[in-house]
Amino acid sequence: MTMTMAIRRRPPSRPRPSTLTILLASLLGSRSGLFPAVDALAGLAVPPRTRRATLTITALPASSRSEAEDAADAFVGAAVDRRSALGRGGAALAAALAWDPRIAAGAVSYDDSAKKRILITGSNSGIGLDAAQRLAVRGHEIVLACRTLAKAEAAADKIRTNVANDSEDAVGANELLKSLRLVPAECNLADLSSVKRFADGLRAGPSFDAVCLNAGLARNTAAEDVARTAQGFELTVGTNHLGHFYLNHLLLPLVEKERGRIVVTASSVHDPDSPGGGQGVPATLGTLEGLERAVADGTGRFDMVDGGAFNADKAYKDSKMCNVFFTRELQRRLASSGSKVVANSFTPGLIVGTGLFRDQNPVFTKLFDVAATNLLKVGESTHYGGGALEYMTLSEGVGEGGGRYYYSAPGSGKYGDDAYGKQFDTSEVSREAREADENGLSSRFWELSEKLVGI
């Protein structure tokens, strides 16, 4: 059965460069610990160049039919008629319910006839949760890899509740709930032993059609202490890059050989030439001096990848550059080995209201969210970001040849799901990332990452 997701088309409009935009980015970014939030302002001043914290793992077996029926019975009572819900809840509830891919009208579609097995890290909040729900409703099996098992189970319950509430009638809700295949699992990316337990628990199962390395954290940019993972890595890079690097190493043999894909959630702040990346201290991995020393002295401890003094804002940006380095080098190695698996990265845009910003100043986070989303119209919704992850996972047009980076200009969410493959499309990575492919730095980065995680 093929399900088609459609959306309303709106007249195209392109955001214009704005002095207010740059001023907002500068003021809020520098004074409130919100440099990562400036992410999707990239593209307003210059045109495109054409999640989440840590995760502990014990994989659960896929639900049996009886378990699915029990879950359906438990949630079907929450089914709400859309029209009456809109009448009671008004515009706010209408916006919350409007995302349903089953009722959207006119646009991007995917072939769901062959059901897939998909893993998403950081799937308990933000775009990870939204993408998991989108994909689950299409009938795909979703492994919800979250920091704790409790968070993963809560995510599964949240998806079931949303599906029940969003259904037209109780019978439809019951049938859809029975079809959901959600596998909660615990995976702490800040602890490599947890990552290994998680991967070990998956070895007996079927292969994955897609592995989405989506989880991430951003510390408050005012932080001066160096928080560390269980293995002593700086927490931001240790979680956002090294935890995923090790997980990819363990799961790659389980990825479907003919059409599997790796999807990495990156960010435009990895690029110092973007407005977001140009705020504060820009990203650079330098000559990898921090990693070189950590490997040479055998401690594995580093404060910054380039060996400099710790800076929380730069650590986040560096971790996103690590994501880009990793994706491009992974694709090069896959291709050289003859593998048909493809790896691509993307930026979901400026989405302030996600778990990524839980460590930021809440007052300024709210202010930035209102200004970016309601005033400047450059912020994206969590649902738009979830749709971008869904597109990267399902679209047959994504990443021919692999190693691609996908981006959309700020405010593209106004096009809804019709933006994917149009406004949301391939773009260039930073100059440093491009040069790393040529000067051997990308290869050395991979080697050092292997040594740090003990491969």
N, C-alpha and C positions, 0 to 999 in steps of 0.2 A: 504494500500500500504506500502510495506517495502522498505526502502531505505538503501543501503549498502555503507558504507564509506570505501574506500580502500587506501592503501598507498604503495609507493615503499619500498621494503625491501633493507637494506644495510648490508654489512658484519658487524657482531658484533665486537665491540672493547670496552675495558674497560679502563677508565681513570686511570692513575697511580698516586700514591702519588707524590707530587712534592714540593721541597723546595721553588721553585718560587711561587707556589700556596699559601703556608702558609705565605711567605714574603709579597706577594701582599695583602693578607687578612689583615695582621697586619698593613702594611703601610697605605693602603687606608682606612681601617676601623678606625684606631686611629687618623688619621690626617684630615680626610675629612668629618666626619659625615656620614659614609656609613656602619655602622655595620649591619643594616638590609640587605644591599646588599650582605653581605658575606654569606647569607642564604644557597645557594645551593652549597657552597664549602664543606658543610658537606658531608662526604663520600669519599673525596679525600684522606685525611690523615688517616681516619679510615673507614672501610667498614660499610654499613648500618647494623643495628642489627637485622635483620630479625628473595589585593586594596584590598587612595581615600578619601577621607576625610569624612566629615559629610554628612548625607543625609536629607527635609521638606515635608509633604505628603498630597497630595490630589489625590486620585486615579481617573483615567479617565475610562470611560466605554470602553469596547472592541469595536474596530472599526467595523462598519457595512460593508456590502458588498459594498455599494456605496462608502464609504470612502476608502475602500481598492482599488477600481477601480480608484478613484481619485488619490490616492498615486501612483498607478502603472503608470497612464498616466503622472504624474509629473516627474517620474524618468526614464521612459522607453527610453527617448531620450538620456540618458547617457549610454545606453547599448553599449558595445564595443566588437568587435570580438577579441577573445583571441589571435589569431595568429598575427593579425596586431598590437595589443597592445604590444605584446612581441617584435615585430620588432621595434616599435618606442621607447619603453621604455627600452629595453635591460634587463640585468640581474637583476637590482633592481626591475623593475616592475614585472619580472617573479617571483621573490621571493615573492612579495606582493600578486600575484594572485595564487600562487601555493597551497594555503591552501584549496581550494574549495573541501568540502567533496563529492560533486557530481561527481567529475572527478578523485578523487584519485584512485590509482590502487592497490589493494590487501589486506586488513587486517581487523582491528576491525570493527564489524558491530553491529547495534542496531535494535531492533524491533520497528519500528515507526508506526505500524498499529493502535495502540491506541494512539491518540494524547493526549498530557499532558498539564497541566497548571503549569507553572514554574515561580517562583519569584526569581530574582537575585538582591541583593543589590550591589551598586557600578558597575552598568552595563553600565556606560557612558565612561569607559576607561579601558585599560589593559585587563586582562584575563576575567573580567566580560563582557566587550563588545564583545570580541572574542567568548566567550561561548554563549552569547545571539544570535549572528549571526549564529553560528553553529546550535543551537537548533531551531531557527526560520526557517531556511532553511529546516529543517526536518518536518516542519508543526506544531510544538508545539506553544502554546500561551505563550508569554513571558511578564511578568510584569517587566518593567524596573524601578526599584526603585533607584532613584538618589537624590543627595543632593538638587537639585532644579528641578522644572518642566522643566525649559528651558534646563537644561542638559539632562534630560530624553528625551525630544522631539528631541534634537540634536542627541542623540544616535540612536533614531529610524530613523531619516533622514540619518544618517551615514550608518546604516545597509542597508537601501533601496538603497543608492547610491552604496555601495559595491556590492550588489547583481546585480544591473543593469550593472555596469561596468564589472562584472565577467561573464556575460552571453554570450553565443555563438551568439545569435541573438536577435533582438528586440522582436520577438514573444515569445521566451522562457523567456525573461526578464519580459515581461508583465504578463505572466501567473504566474511566480514565485512571482512577486511583489504582485499580487492579493491574493496569498495564505498566505502571511505573516500576522501574528497576533501579533502585538506589542502594548503594553499598557503602555505608559509613565506615571510615577507617581513620586510625590515628597515626599521624606522621609529623614529627617535630623536626623541622628543617634545621633547627639550631642544635641538633644532637645527631651526629652521624650514626650512632648505634640505634637510634630510633628509626632513622631512615632505612637502615639495613633490615631491621625487624619487619618493617612494613613491606619492603620488597620481597623478603623471604616468604612472607605470607601470601604473596601473589603468584609465586612461581608455578604452583599447581593448576592455576586457572588458565583460561583461554588467553590468546594474544590481545594486545590493545591496538585499536585502529588509530587512536590518537592519545598522546600524553601532553597535557597542557600544564606547563610550568608557570603558574600564575601567581602564587602566593608572594607576598612581599611586605616589608615593613620600612617605615621612615621614622627615625627618631626626631624628637623636637630639635630644631636646629640650634637652640640655645644650650643643648646638652654639652657638657665639657668632659664628662667621664667616659671612659672607653668600656662600654658594655661588651661582654664576650659570650660566645657560644660555649657549649659543653667542652669542645675541643680547644678553646682558647682563641678562636678567630674573632676579629672585630665583628660585632653582632650583625650589622647591616649587610656587609659584603658576605659574611659567613652564612647568613640566612638566604639572602636574595640570589647569591651566586653559588657558593660552594655547596650548600645543602641541595640545591637543584642539580648542580654538576654531578654530585655523587648519586643522586636519585636517577638521573638520566643514564649514568654508567650501569647501574644495576638493572634498570628496566629496558634498556635498548634491545637486549636479546628477546624480550617479550613483545616487542612492537611488530605489528604485521609487516612481513617482509616486502610485499608487492605494492602496497598502497598506504603504508603507515605514515604518520606525520608527527613531528614534535612542534609544539606551538609555545613560544616564549613571550610573556608579557613584559615588554621593555618600557621605555618612556622617551619622549623627545628631549627631556632635560639631560640626556647623555651627550647632547650636542651643544657645545659652548656657543655656536653660531645661531642658536635658536633664542628667542626672547626669554623663554623659561630657563634654558640652560645657561644664558648669559647673566642671570641674576646671581649675586653673591660670588662665591668661589666656584669657578667652572670645573667640570669634570676633566680629569686627565689621569691616565694610569702611568704616565711617565715611562721609565724604563723598568717598571715592576720591582723597584728596589725593595719595597716593603715585603713583597712575597719572596724575593730572592733571599733576603736576610732570614725570614722565617723558616725557609727550607734549609738554608746553610747551617743555622745554629740548632736545628732539630727541634725547636720549641713549637713551631707552627703559629707563634704569636706575632701578629702585626697590628699596627694601629690604622695605617692607610696603605693602600696598594702601592702608591708611588713612594712610600717611605717617609712622607712628610708628617707634620704634627696633626693630631686628630682634629677633624672638623666634621660635625654631624651632617651638615648640609651637603658638603662635598662627598661624604661617604655614601649618601643615598644616590647622588648623581653618578659617582664612580660605579656603584653596584649596577646601575642601569647600563653603563657602558660595558661592564663585565657581561651583562646579558647579551648585548649585541656582539661583542667579541666571541662569546661562547657559541651563539647561534651560527655565525658565519664560519667559524673554524669547524664546528660540528658538521655543517653541510659539506665543507671541503673534504673532510675525512670520510664521510659517508659516500660521497661521489667517487673518491679515489679507491674505495674498497669495492665499488660496484653495487653498493646498496641502492635500493629504490626508495628508501625512506627519505622524506624531505623535512627540513627544519626551517622555520620562519619565525620572525619576531614582529611585534606590532606595538603601537602605543594607543591606548584606548581614549586618550584625550584628557582634558581637565575635568576630573570627577572628584569633587572635594568630599562629598558625603559618603565616604567608604571607610572601612576599617583601617586603611592605609594611614589615615591622619589621626588616629586615636591618641597619639602621643603629642599632638600639636596643641597650641593654645586654643581652647574651645571657642572663646569669644571671637578671636580673629578668624578662626576657621569658618564660623558662621557668617561673619562679615564678608569674608572672601567669597564664600559660596553664593550669598545673595548678590553681591556685586558682579561676579563673573557670570552667573546663570541668568539673573533677572535684569540687570542693568546693561551689561556689555553684551549679553547674549552669546558668550563664547564658551560657557561651561557646557558639559555634556551630562546627561543623566546616567545613572548606573545601568539603566536598561539599554541605553545606546552602547555603553562599553561591553555589556554582556552580549549584545548582538554582534559586536566586532569579534569577540572571542568565538562565538558560534560560527561566524562566517569563516574565520581562520581555520576552524576545525572541520567544517563540512563542505565548503565551496570547492567544486572541482577546478575552479579557475585560480585558486590560490597557489602561489609559489611554484610555478612550473620551473623545475631546475633547483628550487630551494634557495636558501640563503637570502631571502628577500626581507625587507623591512616595510611594514604597512603603516600608513599615516593618513589622517584627514585634517583639514584646516579647522581651527576652532569654530564651533557653532554648527558643524555639519549635522549634528543631531536633529536639526529642524527638518531634514529630509527623511527622517525615520530610517527604517531598514532598507529603503531604496538607496541610501548612501553607500552601502557596501558594494565594492566593485566599481564605484563611480568616484564620489568624493573621497571615500576611504579606499586607498589604493597604494601601490608601491611608491616608495620615496627613497631618497638617499640617506645613508647613515652619516655620522660625523666624519670630518676629514681624518681625525686620528684613527677611527675604526677602519677607514678605507686604506690608509697608509699601513696599518698593522698587517694587512693581508700581504703587502708587498715587501715589507722590511723584516718579516719573520717574527715580529713581536706577538702576533696572534698565536703562532705555533708555540712560542716560549710560554705564553700565558697559559695555554692548555697543559703543557708539561708541568708547570709549577702547580697548577690546580690539582693535577693528578697526584703529585707528591704530597701536597697538603692533606688530601682526603685519604691517602694511603692506598692508592691504586698501583 
